[in-house]
């Protein structure tokens, strides 16, 4: 299928899926599809089951659908006996390979569409078998009329979202929560128990959502809804950590050669069928390496970067683009863009306190003016330890192992507490970036390090509001919300793996899935644009987790094996840049009339009393601290409260819809 955008695309691309079972409601399927029209404005397909238990599902599609000339049931793909049908969001990168294998086994496929491969693969290998073979990013629903069961499936890393709700024998699912809210049987109510983990992390950790009774299907899981309405959720893929005793290494050179080959395959899969695509450059080596591979394959077209305010010298992203010969378009976030905050919250479905969500929305709008596919370097930090968070975790663990506990608690910690803030950057850029609040955070983190397991330490280091801060800011009747219940313990099987790999794995199914990839998908799909990242190829992930830790991160450098590859294809100034995850600088908020107005409208005493969650005096003091210290932590905390209030206004007080298409 040809498009006017970037050439040939896989037939099953950017979509939104939705459906329900166990009840009937006139016009519901159409309303669900309309609510997420932005995910697929070019048409829709639908299927209504004819069994004893009501079942219906639909898909909004971009660039049309596999084998379809029009809307309706003809837009869907069935098995030969019409007992199996599937709807899907996303793309199966190895659909051609699987189609060829299925033909050899006697299946009649009219093409090699993703949906055909999934339907016939399910018939040939069963659900577990076909999922083990597919490589891609996707969310899907497969209905089997023979059993009356249907399955919801989410890809390994959670690149494509999927939500569901079940109550009173009724079951609904959709790519976005707003589609579920179209039913008269689904009430938009806040999940009070999700407020505390939201404040702690800046996003709502799955499977819960900020909506009561609505859940996110976790990445790498499938949900089976049986004909009798019984529901079970199962994991179908997991990262395996390399063992310790008896492990034989292949040697650094062999690891590098296999990594180079696997990386090339991952990029080719991501851009397969695309004659030209954009790439998002954040100034780091991850996106630069992705862009270089695209240029080498002849599919790189334009690059996009992010700036703040009205000023301008050449950015690191612009320098990378120039070095690779790519056209470069910089999107500058200005104070006026705070006005888009409610619309961004609506598209995200959930409150996410990272202001990069607004920036992502703006970049996607610019990309949409040129095309529909943009590549990114997402997932590389989780593979190679590329953030300050990973560096602090490794430093803290080394400190614990090398320094006796009595020395740490009796001498070093009291000394660190008294150390002037200007000296703390010698220990960590992390604390330096957070100011005096960062010093307090790092001190508390180290003080309690021995009492926590690895997962709890990872979350404690990432936390936006410490538990005592959350308890202090709540109104009296909500102080009991402040707990560490959202901190899951590390799995027992992982504790025998290398410490670095355990830290890296903790990001999968957490920060990556619930925040980074949610922002990436929702803000892009708001504009009908799709992000792809070769670093999220599961075969690449599995390979990197078999490598010894020193090929990923050492005391002196991060992304060791990735930087070696970058040295071969990028200028040294790019390949050896210090990894700095993109973020909106704290100073961007101060003295901006639009931001001050928004804070005043959402966090004034009257509004806080009306909402009831927080103590108005404590919030007023926090805002004053933000304006006085101009530090990152109080600023981000204020942003989290503003975002939560906007979420309530958009979904609870005055439900509304936004449209960009």
Secondary structure, 3 states (H helix, E strand, C coil): CECCCCCECCCCCCEEEEEEECCCCCCHHHHHHHHCHHHCECCEEEEECCCCCCEEEEEEECCCCCCCCCCCHHHCEECCCCCEEEEEEEEECCHHHHHHHHHHCCCCCCCCCHHHHHHHHHHHHHHHHHHHHCCEEEEEEEEECCCCEEEEEECCCCCCCCEEEEECCEEEEECCHHHHCCCCCCCCCECCHHHHHHHHHCCCCCCECCECCCEECCCCEEEEECCCCCEEEEECCCCCCCCCCCCCCCCHHHHHHHHHHHHHHHHHHHHCCCCCEEEECCCCHHHHHHHHHHHHHCCEEEEEEEEECCCCCCCHHHHHHHHHCCEEEEEEECHHHHHHHHHHHHHHCCCCCCCHHHHHHHHHHHHHCCCCEEECCCCHHHHHCCCHHHHHHHHHHHHHHHCCHHHHHHHHHHHHHHCCHHHHHHCCHHHHHHHHHHHHHHHHHHHCHHHCCHHHHHHHHHCCCCHHHHHHHECHHHHHHCCCCCCCCCCHHHHHCCHHHHHHHHHCCCHHHHHHHHHHHHHHHCCCCEEECHHHCHHHHHHHCCCCHHHCECCCCECHHHHHHHHHHCCHHHHCCCCCCCCCCHHHCCCCHHHHHHHHHHCCHHHHHHHCCECHHHHHHHHHHHHHHCCHHHHHHHHHHHHHHHHHHHHHHCCCCCCCC
